[in-house]
Amino acid sequence: MSHSHDPLNPHSHEPHPEPPSADSQFTLRLPGQPAEQIDAASLAGLPRTQLLQQMILSTGHPATGPFDFAGVTLLDFLSSRLELAAPAFTVEVVSGDGFGTRVQSEELLTPDPAGPILLADSIDGAPMSRQQGLVRLLVPSEKDDALRQVKWIGEIRVIHHD
């Protein structure tokens, strides 16, 4: 699938395309480090967090749920690999189908009453299927139109601001 748009700017897209991969592996790009391949098994050694009674938003479709998700917070995942104190940074999360979102450092480091931003790998106590996203970014504060819920994570990039 070819994409001529910036995947990190909100846009319309097919909300239920064929899942791009049956592999949960994604690429992590950190400043000044070589790219690293991460999979769901790599996340298993990190602290687990649950987001209970979450609705799934999908562009152009009614919300579904509630579901109980579990996984690793994006903050815990990134903190296990680099120092997040300063300078300010942006995290870009892009799906294997080209859809993406950005998370700013202040959003990641400031607790939100809706819950933490999560790299979810299970739903209702079972590993997520290929159709459900394998590893999926959940932003509990997102109440709009699924523009920040990224299924089939293909790449996570951390970009420091000068």
trRosetta pair geometry for C-beta under 8 A, 3 or more apart (Angstrom, degrees):
i j d omega theta_ij theta_ji phi_ij phi_ji
1 17 7.3 -3 -66 -167 161 155
1 20 8.0 -93 19 -102 121 107
1 97 6.5 15 57 -156 148 73
1 98 6.5 -121 102 -6 114 132
3 7 6.1 38 142 -68 154 99
3 98 4.0 160 -39 -167 154 151
5 9 6.9 -116 166 59 102 104
5 11 5.2 64 156 -88 158 172
6 9 4.5 59 84 6 110 108
6 11 7.9 147 66 -31 65 133
7 11 8.0 -93 -128 28 36 128
7 94 5.4 68 110 -132 140 107
7 95 7.6 -145 -177 37 132 80
7 98 4.9 -138 -100 171 129 67
7 99 5.9 -171 -162 -134 100 13
7 100 3.9 73 131 13 100 110
8 92 5.7 -48 -101 -140 136 108
8 94 7.1 -64 -68 -83 87 98
8 100 4.5 -43 -83 100 63 117
8 101 6.6 127 -143 -120 68 11
8 102 5.4 59 -171 -42 114 98
10 147 4.5 -6 -117 -151 107 139
12 59 6.8 171 -139 165 64 145
13 17 7.8 -56 155 -27 98 119
13 59 6.8 92 55 58 70 153
13 97 7.7 127 167 126 137 115
13 98 7.6 -172 -131 88 144 98
13 99 5.4 -149 58 -87 168 112
14 17 4.6 90 97 -61 120 92
15 58 4.6 107 178 174 135 95
15 59 4.5 -168 -78 60 119 82
15 60 5.3 -163 -7 45 136 106
15 61 5.9 -152 99 -3 155 113
15 146 7.1 62 -128 92 116 154
16 58 7.2 36 -55 -177 89 138
16 61 7.6 60 -33 -35 115 147
17 20 7.6 33 106 -53 117 80
17 97 5.3 142 64 -140 140 147
19 22 7.3 89 111 -74 124 56
19 96 7.9 47 177 75 64 129
19 97 8.0 -102 -146 -51 34 119
19 130 4.7 151 100 157 167 93
19 131 5.9 -118 -42 -94 131 41
19 133 7.8 -154 -122 -92 115 35
19 134 7.9 113 -166 -17 133 107
19 151 7.8 -90 -119 139 90 120
19 152 5.9 171 -155 -80 83 135
20 95 7.3 138 8 153 138 89
20 96 3.4 -161 78 120 145 117
20 97 4.9 -160 -44 -62 123 74
20 152 5.3 116 34 169 102 150
20 154 7.1 -26 88 -72 148 123
21 25 8.0 -81 136 49 146 77
21 96 5.2 -110 2 -161 110 170
21 130 7.7 -139 101 -143 42 105
21 134 7.7 -48 90 -1 87 157
21 152 6.5 132 38 -156 88 112
21 154 7.6 117 9 -98 135 95
22 130 5.1 -38 -117 -100 68 136
22 134 8.0 147 -165 -73 32 136
23 39 7.5 -73 173 -118 82 114
23 134 7.7 53 109 -146 24 166
24 39 5.0 95 90 -158 95 81
24 40 4.2 -5 126 -22 157 103
24 121 7.3 53 -155 -131 143 110
24 134 4.1 -160 -102 170 86 122
24 135 5.2 99 -165 -18 98 103
25 37 5.4 -2 -170 -176 117 101
25 38 6.7 150 -152 79 62 39
25 39 4.4 -37 -88 -84 70 94
26 37 7.6 158 80 -153 27 58
26 38 5.5 -25 64 64 76 92
26 39 7.6 143 13 -89 62 46
26 96 8.0 -119 -105 -57 92 95
26 135 6.5 -107 -13 68 127 138
26 153 4.6 -27 -82 118 157 92
26 154 5.4 177 -128 -165 94 14
26 155 5.9 -161 -178 -71 96 28
26 156 6.4 69 131 -7 128 89
27 35 5.2 -12 -168 -174 108 117
27 36 7.3 137 -159 71 57 41
27 37 6.2 -36 -99 -99 61 58
27 38 7.5 146 -112 18 11 84
27 154 7.0 5 21 152 90 61
27 155 4.6 -12 63 -111 97 82
27 156 7.4 -172 92 30 53 60
28 35 6.9 150 73 -161 48 62
28 36 4.6 -22 60 64 103 94
28 37 7.7 -177 15 -86 83 10
28 38 5.1 59 -24 -17 115 123
28 81 7.1 -51 154 175 148 173
28 155 7.7 171 -79 -157 27 57
28 156 5.2 -10 -113 65 70 99
29 33 7.9 168 -165 76 45 86
29 35 5.2 -27 -90 -105 79 83
29 155 6.8 12 -2 -172 108 103
29 156 7.2 -175 28 93 69 51
29 157 4.4 -8 65 -113 111 79
29 158 7.0 -166 96 26 64 65
30 33 4.3 13 75 42 102 124
30 36 7.5 11 3 8 105 114
30 81 6.2 -144 -69 137 151 118
30 82 5.4 169 -156 -43 137 142
30 158 5.2 12 -120 44 62 118
31 82 7.6 102 41 -144 87 160
31 158 6.2 -86 -18 99 85 95
31 159 7.1 113 -68 -126 103 32
31 160 5.1 -1 -59 -6 159 111
33 36 7.3 -15 133 -28 118 108
33 82 7.8 -136 -11 -77 143 121
36 81 7.8 -148 43 -142 156 140
38 42 4.8 -118 -155 69 74 151
38 43 7.2 74 172 -48 108 86
38 156 7.8 -17 35 27 141 119
39 42 5.3 110 52 1 56 101
39 43 7.8 -116 108 -3 39 89
40 43 5.6 -54 -157 32 41 113
40 44 7.0 59 145 -42 66 93
40 121 4.8 135 -136 -146 109 143
40 127 7.3 69 169 -145 159 114
40 134 6.8 -119 -52 172 125 86
40 135 5.8 -163 -81 -64 87 108
41 44 5.5 -33 -158 1 41 122
42 45 7.3 -55 -177 22 37 102
43 46 5.7 -61 -168 29 55 114
43 71 6.7 -21 159 -165 143 82
43 72 4.8 -140 -165 -5 105 134
43 77 6.9 -27 -120 -105 93 112
43 119 6.4 -133 -123 106 144 126
43 121 6.0 148 80 -21 147 147
43 135 7.3 147 -18 -117 152 127
46 72 4.5 45 92 -121 129 133
46 76 5.5 134 173 136 122 117
46 77 6.2 38 -170 -89 176 63
46 80 5.9 -94 -105 -45 119 156
47 72 6.9 112 73 -128 56 82
47 73 7.8 -10 86 16 100 96
47 76 5.5 -112 51 -150 101 156
48 70 5.8 11 -175 -179 108 107
48 71 7.1 -169 -144 123 72 6
48 72 6.8 -68 -106 -79 44 62
49 70 7.0 171 85 -150 40 63
49 71 6.7 -29 59 72 80 52
49 72 6.8 99 18 -130 97 23
49 73 5.1 44 10 -43 153 90
49 76 7.5 161 -20 3 123 142
49 116 6.1 -29 156 57 161 130
49 118 6.1 -136 87 -111 117 112
50 68 6.3 -7 -169 -177 110 96
50 69 6.9 154 -157 85 57 50
50 70 4.8 -27 -99 -96 73 84
51 54 5.0 37 130 -46 108 132
51 68 7.3 171 87 -157 51 50
51 69 4.6 -2 57 60 98 101
51 70 7.6 -174 21 -78 66 37
51 115 5.1 102 -120 159 102 157
51 116 7.7 -132 -75 55 107 70
51 118 5.6 -128 -22 -11 129 156
51 120 7.2 -73 30 -86 118 121
51 138 6.1 -146 40 112 162 149
51 140 6.0 -154 -145 -75 134 123
52 66 7.8 42 158 158 58 125
52 68 4.9 -5 -122 -117 64 91
53 65 7.5 112 -173 156 44 116
53 66 4.1 -6 -154 177 58 150
53 67 7.8 133 -128 56 16 27
53 68 6.9 12 -35 -80 42 73
54 65 6.0 -96 102 -152 49 156
54 66 6.1 121 50 -157 27 84
54 67 5.5 -45 66 65 83 77
54 68 7.3 125 16 -101 90 25
54 69 5.6 -23 32 1 142 111
54 138 6.6 2 -173 -162 160 141
54 140 6.6 -96 -116 -111 113 91
55 63 4.4 10 173 178 124 124
55 64 6.9 148 -163 72 73 33
55 65 4.1 -162 -117 49 49 137
55 66 5.9 -60 -69 -100 64 67
55 67 7.7 125 -101 17 21 83
56 63 6.5 154 73 -160 48 68
56 64 4.8 -16 55 61 104 88
56 65 5.3 140 3 -42 76 112
56 67 6.5 29 -33 12 102 130
56 146 7.9 36 168 -103 63 116
56 149 7.2 143 -152 178 70 162
57 63 5.5 -29 -94 -104 61 90
57 142 6.7 -130 33 124 143 107
57 143 7.7 160 -61 -147 150 27
57 144 7.6 100 168 76 162 44
57 145 6.5 -165 163 -159 125 21
57 146 3.8 -162 113 -65 95 87
57 149 6.0 151 61 0 90 145
58 61 4.3 -7 89 53 109 115
58 63 7.7 152 17 -104 75 42
58 64 7.4 15 2 6 117 103
58 146 5.2 68 -101 -64 22 164
58 149 7.8 -82 -83 77 57 137
59 145 5.4 62 -103 159 76 97
59 146 5.0 -122 -40 61 72 121
59 147 7.4 76 -71 -67 113 66
61 64 7.8 -13 130 -27 114 101
64 67 7.7 36 117 -29 85 112
67 123 5.3 -20 178 -162 129 101
67 124 5.8 -84 -154 -45 84 93
68 123 7.2 133 76 -164 53 49
68 124 5.4 102 49 -91 88 49
68 125 7.1 31 84 -32 119 72
69 118 6.3 130 118 108 126 151
69 120 4.1 -39 -178 -129 121 138
69 122 6.9 144 -159 84 53 57
69 123 5.6 -20 -101 -102 69 67
69 136 7.9 -96 -142 74 136 114
69 138 5.9 115 95 -28 168 162
70 120 6.7 107 68 -142 26 81
70 121 7.3 -53 95 57 71 67
70 122 4.6 -10 57 63 97 109
70 123 8.0 -163 20 -71 72 27
70 125 7.7 57 3 -91 130 37
71 118 5.0 116 65 172 113 101
71 119 4.9 -142 152 94 132 55
71 120 3.9 -147 -16 -112 138 33
71 121 4.7 121 -107 8 100 74
71 122 6.7 173 -62 23 75 73
71 135 7.5 121 -135 -143 137 78
71 138 7.8 138 36 17 135 114
72 76 5.4 -119 -178 81 90 117
72 77 4.9 101 125 -60 123 99
72 118 7.2 144 76 -156 31 70
72 119 5.1 -12 64 58 83 105
72 121 7.7 24 3 -2 84 112
73 76 4.4 92 59 6 90 100
73 77 6.8 -156 91 -6 47 85
73 116 4.3 -29 -122 139 121 140
73 117 6.5 90 -162 74 78 58
73 118 5.7 -58 -105 -100 52 62
73 119 7.4 99 178 14 7 79
74 77 5.6 -55 -147 38 32 115
74 78 6.2 23 159 -11 67 109
74 91 6.7 133 170 126 131 168
74 103 6.7 51 122 72 161 170
74 108 6.2 -92 99 -133 114 111
74 116 7.5 -166 27 159 78 96
74 117 4.4 -27 16 105 123 107
74 118 6.9 -130 -23 -90 80 11
74 119 5.8 116 -78 -32 68 92
74 137 7.2 36 -71 -133 124 97
75 78 6.3 -61 -143 42 25 101
75 79 5.9 25 159 -19 64 114
75 84 7.4 -119 -150 46 76 175
75 108 5.4 156 -81 174 92 94
75 109 7.1 133 -118 -90 123 48
75 116 6.5 -88 14 -162 117 123
75 117 7.1 109 -22 56 86 94
76 79 5.7 -58 -139 41 27 112
76 80 6.4 33 158 -27 62 105
77 80 6.1 -60 -160 26 26 111
77 81 7.3 -4 153 1 59 112
77 119 5.7 41 -38 7 153 140
78 81 6.0 -78 -158 46 37 101
78 82 6.4 -45 174 47 77 91
78 84 6.0 79 120 -74 113 128
78 91 6.9 -91 -76 -97 149 135
78 108 7.6 2 38 176 146 148
78 158 6.6 122 -139 -79 123 137
79 82 7.6 -96 -125 64 24 49
79 84 5.7 -66 -91 -3 76 126
82 158 6.9 -167 49 82 150 165
84 89 7.2 -102 -146 30 76 135
84 105 7.1 174 -178 -142 96 106
84 108 7.6 -99 -175 109 141 128
84 109 6.8 179 136 -82 121 112
87 160 5.4 88 63 -171 102 101
87 161 5.6 -123 128 68 117 73
87 162 7.1 63 104 -118 168 19
88 104 7.5 -10 -177 -175 106 90
88 105 4.8 -161 -155 35 65 139
88 106 7.2 -15 -132 -35 107 87
88 160 7.6 123 84 -160 44 60
88 161 4.4 -14 82 40 94 126
89 105 4.6 95 49 -63 67 120
89 158 5.6 8 171 -175 135 90
89 159 6.2 157 -162 80 80 44
89 160 4.9 -44 -99 -102 95 51
89 161 6.3 -157 -88 -3 35 80
90 102 5.5 -20 -173 -165 111 112
90 103 7.2 147 -164 74 59 46
90 104 5.8 -32 -108 -107 75 56
90 105 7.1 -84 -69 -28 36 80
90 158 7.5 161 82 -154 45 47
90 159 4.9 -13 58 60 92 100
90 161 7.0 83 -15 -49 91 98
91 102 6.9 143 76 -160 51 57
91 103 4.4 -14 60 60 106 98
91 104 7.9 -148 22 -67 76 12
91 105 7.8 118 -17 -73 90 59
91 108 6.6 78 4 -59 131 146
91 156 6.5 -11 -173 -170 98 94
91 157 7.2 157 -157 81 49 48
91 158 5.5 -19 -102 -100 73 70
91 159 7.9 180 -82 20 27 73
92 100 6.2 18 -180 174 87 131
92 101 7.7 176 -150 90 53 36
92 102 5.5 -26 -99 -102 67 77
92 155 7.7 -1 108 113 94 96
92 156 7.2 160 83 -156 55 44
92 157 4.4 -4 54 56 104 100
92 158 8.0 -162 21 -73 72 25
92 159 6.8 38 -10 -6 107 113
93 100 6.0 172 91 -152 50 82
93 101 5.6 -7 59 58 96 80
93 102 7.7 170 19 -92 73 27
93 103 6.9 37 -8 -6 112 106
93 137 5.0 75 145 -54 159 158
93 150 5.0 -179 124 37 113 162
93 153 6.1 -52 -171 -127 99 106
93 155 7.6 173 -150 91 39 55
93 156 5.4 -5 -105 -107 73 79
94 98 7.1 -22 -176 -146 101 26
94 99 7.3 163 -156 86 60 36
94 100 3.7 -26 -103 -91 70 124
94 150 7.3 -124 -133 -153 10 144
94 153 7.6 97 75 -152 37 62
94 154 5.7 -54 105 61 81 97
94 155 4.8 -1 56 59 103 96
94 156 7.8 -174 23 -77 69 36
94 157 7.6 22 0 1 108 103
95 98 6.5 -33 76 38 89 23
95 99 4.4 13 29 57 129 82
95 100 6.3 -151 6 -70 73 63
95 150 5.0 -155 -58 -169 97 94
95 151 6.0 39 -122 73 130 54
95 152 4.8 67 -161 79 95 88
95 153 6.3 -72 -105 -98 54 31
95 154 5.7 70 163 0 24 101
96 152 4.3 -82 27 146 105 114
96 153 7.5 58 -24 106 83 14
96 154 3.7 136 -73 -67 62 119
97 151 7.9 17 17 82 120 91
97 152 6.1 71 -9 76 94 140
97 154 8.0 169 3 -26 42 131
99 150 6.2 -175 107 -125 98 83
99 151 7.9 36 65 43 130 74
100 150 6.4 28 -123 -109 40 134
101 137 7.0 -153 47 101 123 148
101 139 7.4 -102 124 -24 160 144
101 147 6.7 125 -96 142 114 67
101 148 4.5 103 -133 -130 161 63
101 150 5.7 -138 13 -47 106 117
103 107 5.6 -128 -170 83 77 124
103 108 5.4 83 147 -59 117 104
103 117 6.1 69 -124 -142 149 173
103 139 7.5 -166 -93 -99 111 123
104 107 4.7 91 61 7 80 106
104 108 7.1 -157 93 -6 40 89
105 108 5.6 -61 -146 40 34 109
105 109 5.8 15 164 -7 71 116
106 109 6.1 -62 -134 47 27 101
106 110 5.7 12 169 -9 66 119
107 110 6.5 -62 -130 43 20 99
107 112 7.6 11 -167 -52 74 121
107 117 7.6 63 134 -34 99 136
108 117 6.4 -63 -115 30 74 136
111 116 7.2 -52 -131 -81 73 82
112 115 6.6 -26 86 50 95 27
112 116 7.2 147 40 -89 92 35
112 117 8.0 71 20 -37 130 77
112 140 6.8 167 99 73 126 103
112 141 5.0 -75 175 -55 152 124
114 140 3.9 -179 136 121 103 105
114 141 4.4 157 41 -77 147 63
115 118 7.4 -21 138 -28 111 115
115 140 3.8 62 56 12 103 166
115 141 7.9 -164 49 -41 66 69
116 140 7.4 62 53 10 24 123
117 137 7.0 -5 -180 -168 96 90
117 138 7.0 175 -157 86 51 57
117 139 5.3 -4 -116 -106 92 69
117 140 7.5 -139 -86 9 46 79
118 137 7.4 152 82 -155 50 44
118 138 4.5 -6 59 55 99 104
118 140 7.6 58 2 -33 106 98
119 135 5.7 -1 179 -175 94 103
119 136 7.5 147 -161 69 47 35
119 137 6.3 -25 -101 -95 59 62
119 153 7.2 -32 -138 -14 99 161
120 123 7.0 62 159 -67 125 79
120 128 6.8 88 127 -41 91 139
120 133 7.7 51 83 91 100 128
120 135 7.2 157 77 -157 46 50
120 136 4.9 -28 63 65 99 89
120 137 7.6 162 15 -99 84 10
120 138 5.1 47 -18 -11 123 120
121 127 6.5 -28 151 -141 83 75
121 128 5.8 -127 -171 12 39 107
121 134 7.2 -14 -133 158 77 48
121 135 5.2 -17 -90 -103 89 73
121 136 7.7 162 -79 19 40 73
122 125 6.6 -20 161 -170 122 8
122 126 6.1 172 -157 84 93 25
122 127 5.4 -60 -100 -99 83 34
122 128 6.0 -147 -103 -31 24 77
123 126 6.5 -30 67 62 64 76
123 128 5.3 77 -5 -90 104 85
123 132 5.9 -115 4 -180 146 151
128 132 4.1 -130 -166 95 94 121
128 133 5.5 -36 157 63 144 74
128 134 5.6 -170 95 -98 108 14
128 135 7.4 161 55 -65 135 29
128 136 6.4 -161 -153 -6 175 113
129 132 4.7 91 49 10 75 102
129 134 7.6 -64 120 -69 21 60
130 134 6.0 15 -110 -54 45 100
132 136 7.0 -85 142 -36 75 141
132 151 7.4 -148 147 -137 35 119
133 136 3.5 48 123 -72 146 113
133 151 3.4 -111 -110 -145 110 89
133 152 5.5 -114 -145 -37 65 57
133 153 7.8 59 174 -12 98 73
134 151 7.9 100 31 -177 72 77
134 152 6.3 66 33 -104 107 56
134 153 7.8 -124 84 30 97 77
135 152 7.8 86 58 -124 65 18
135 153 4.9 -61 98 31 101 115
136 149 7.1 10 173 180 105 83
136 150 6.7 176 -160 90 60 53
136 151 5.0 -15 -116 -111 102 59
136 152 7.6 17 -91 -17 75 37
136 153 7.0 -176 -99 -25 25 97
137 148 7.4 -96 118 155 114 69
137 149 6.5 -177 89 -151 76 38
137 150 4.1 27 36 47 116 96
137 153 6.1 102 -30 -76 95 116
138 149 6.3 15 -114 -125 51 89
139 142 4.3 76 91 -20 102 114
139 148 4.2 -36 33 124 146 126
139 149 6.5 -129 26 -74 87 62
142 146 7.1 87 148 -107 132 26
142 147 7.1 -159 -150 55 124 67
142 148 4.3 -154 -88 53 141 118
142 149 6.2 -161 87 -43 156 88
144 147 6.1 -23 86 16 121 108
146 149 4.8 -61 -153 35 76 115
150 153 5.9 77 121 -85 112 78
153 156 6.6 7 -179 -49 123 94
